Amino acid sequence: MPGPHHERVHGGDCAARGNMADYIASLRRLLDYDVKVVAPGHGELIPDCRGEVEKLVRHRLMREAKVARRWTPAPIARWFGGDGVRRRGPVMHEWAKLSLLAHLIKLEGEGER
């Protein structure tokens, strides 16, 4: 994590995997620092760290609500039938599975499922 005098942070490869609760908590910890610029692993610098982190947390919680609404004890492959992930190719499909699994781990840890 950045120290109290750091104004920039390198985002690197921050894809959500593992437990989504840990991922969201680490994003929220960034809000404790006066980070002004994020250097992502690809793309342009992000000048509004706070806004981008808040947007990402909102996005993840929105995706989690979608996962919770669609929850069925079905094989993970059935989760990808209608959301267009398949059309994006096998690499994106694998990342989507990791993200979905992270949400499911978080929900299970919270006693949701």
C-alpha positions in Angstrom: 0.0 0.0 0.0 1.1 3.5 -0.5 2.5 5.5 2.4 1.0 8.7 3.7 3.1 10.8 1.3 2.5 8.8 -1.9 0.4 10.5 -4.5 0.7 7.8 -7.2 0.1 4.1 -7.1 0.8 1.4 -9.7 -2.3 -0.7 -10.3 -0.5 -3.5 -12.1 -2.6 -6.6 -12.7 -5.5 -6.1 -10.3 -8.1 -8.6 -11.7 -10.5 -9.8 -9.1 -9.9 -13.3 -8.1 -9.9 -15.2 -4.8 -12.4 -13.8 -2.3 -14.2 -10.7 -3.6 -14.5 -9.4 0.0 -10.7 -9.1 0.1 -10.6 -7.4 -3.2 -13.2 -4.8 -2.3 -11.6 -4.3 1.1 -8.2 -3.6 -0.5 -9.9 -1.1 -2.9 -11.5 0.7 0.0 -8.2 0.9 1.8 -6.9 3.0 -1.1 -9.4 5.6 0.0 -7.5 6.1 3.2 -4.6 7.6 1.2 -4.3 10.8 -0.7 -3.5 9.0 -3.9 -4.1 11.2 -6.9 -3.0 9.1 -9.9 -3.2 5.4 -10.7 -0.9 3.9 -13.2 -2.8 0.8 -14.5 -1.1 -2.2 -15.9 -2.3 -1.1 -19.3 -3.9 2.0 -20.7 -3.6 5.7 -19.8 -2.9 7.1 -16.3 -6.1 7.5 -14.2 -6.0 11.0 -12.7 -9.0 10.5 -10.3 -8.0 7.7 -8.0 -10.8 8.2 -5.5 -13.5 8.4 -8.2 -12.1 5.4 -10.1 -12.0 3.3 -6.9 -15.5 4.3 -5.9 -16.7 3.5 -9.4 -15.0 0.1 -9.3 -16.5 -0.8 -5.9 -20.0 0.2 -7.1 -19.5 -1.9 -10.3 -18.4 -5.0 -8.3 -21.3 -4.7 -5.9 -23.7 -4.3 -8.8 -22.2 -7.5 -10.4 -22.5 -9.2 -7.0 -26.2 -8.3 -6.8 -26.7 -9.8 -10.3 -24.9 -13.0 -9.2 -27.0 -13.2 -6.1 -30.2 -12.7 -8.1 -29.3 -15.4 -10.6 -28.0 -17.9 -8.0 -28.8 -21.5 -8.7 -26.8 -24.5 -7.7 -25.9 -25.2 -11.3 -22.5 -26.0 -12.9 -20.5 -22.9 -13.4 -20.6 -23.3 -17.2 -24.4 -22.6 -17.2 -23.8 -19.2 -15.7 -22.3 -17.9 -18.9 -25.1 -18.7 -21.3 -26.7 -15.3 -21.7 -24.3 -12.5 -20.7 -22.1 -12.4 -23.8 -18.9 -13.6 -22.1 -18.6 -16.5 -24.6 -18.6 -14.1 -27.5 -15.5 -12.3 -26.1 -13.3 -15.3 -26.4 -11.7 -18.0 -24.2 -9.3 -15.7 -22.3 -12.1 -13.4 -21.2 -14.2 -16.4 -20.4 -11.6 -17.7 -18.0 -11.3 -14.2 -16.3 -15.0 -14.1 -16.0 -15.1 -17.5 -14.3 -12.5 -16.3 -11.8 -14.5 -13.1 -11.1 -17.7 -15.1 -10.7 -16.0 -17.5 -8.3 -14.7 -14.6 -6.3 -18.2 -13.2 -5.9 -19.5 -16.7 -4.9 -16.8 -17.1 -2.3 -17.7 -13.7 -0.8 -21.4 -14.4 -0.7 -20.8 -17.8 0.9 -18.5 -16.2 3.5 -21.3 -13.7 4.3 -23.8 -16.5 4.7 -25.8 -15.5 1.6 -25.7 -18.9 0.0 
